[in-house]
Amino acid sequence: MDVKQAIKFMILSTMAFACMNAVVKYLGNVNTFQIVFFRSLGSLFFTFGYLIKNKIPFIGNKNKLLILRSLTGATSMILFFMSVKYLSVGTAVSLRYTAPIFAAIFAIFILKERVKLVQWVFFIVSFIGVLVLKGLDSQIDSFGLLLVLTAAILSGLVYIIINKIGQSEHPVVVVNYFMFTAMVLGGVLSIGHWVTPTGVEWPLLLSLGVFGYFGQIYMTKAFQTASTTIIAPLKYVEVVFSLLLGVALFNEVYTFWSLFGMVLIISGLVLNVWYKGRLKQ
């Protein structure tokens, strides 16, 4: 187990995702459905290539679950990208990371899992962070908040569906289904709303798939190299990178309450990851 290498992979992953979020924010004049289309198209270039190179069948075994996961994930992506147009990048990313709370609730009813009392305490800390953001930060747009929380709920459901899929599918097959579905959905919804990109918008749109793909690859490598307990909390470094990019590129201003709310959200989620890791030891 090479912890230093795993940390390096995870930092690169969070940087890639933060760059993708910043590009989405920058492309504020481009239709969200077009952004989803290009983001997915770019990643498909890599996933199709991987599957062809390694002679892995495109069609999986649990097709109904794969399609459900793809539709749920694609809808979550659309709503999150929409929310970035209304919220600061750091705030949107922080709120999207509440997905594990909703995943835990879904797991109780769908997977019949039990959630420990202390985990609920950690989730309440994160939820208080959401209330602080909305209640005490006057800059938070209510519609943007609704969009990103709905995206987080759907993302939580994605975790459950992936759990149901289990080890029966190759990870790249799952991602390929997701990207193909998102591309089709984004393309169809763009009909009638298409705005032809100009100038720098073209390379930025094409970069979305590259950032997204390498974010996924380095995250996967990190989890393969070291234990989840060590690596999982580092996912939330994406919030820091996104926040810094928001300040540097878009002159975003974060109030004390917005930063305090983010700290509560991330703290509760990191504590939950740490506690789950201890239970497995």
Secondary structure, 3 states (H helix, E strand, C coil): CCHHHHHHHHHHHHHHHHHHHHHHHHCCCCCHHHHHHHHHHHHHHHHHHHHHHCCCCCCCCCHHHHHHHHHHHHHHHHHHHHHHCCCCHHHHHHHHCCHHHHHHHHHHHHCCCCCCHHHHHHHHHHHHHHHHHHHHCCCCCHHHHHHHHHHHHHHHHHHHHHHHHHHHCCHHHHHHHHHHHHHHHHHHHHCCCCCCCCCCHHHHHHHHHHHHHHHHHHHHHHHHHCCHHHHHHHHHHHHHHHHHHHHHHHCCCCCHHHHHHHHHHHHHHHHHHHHHHHHHC
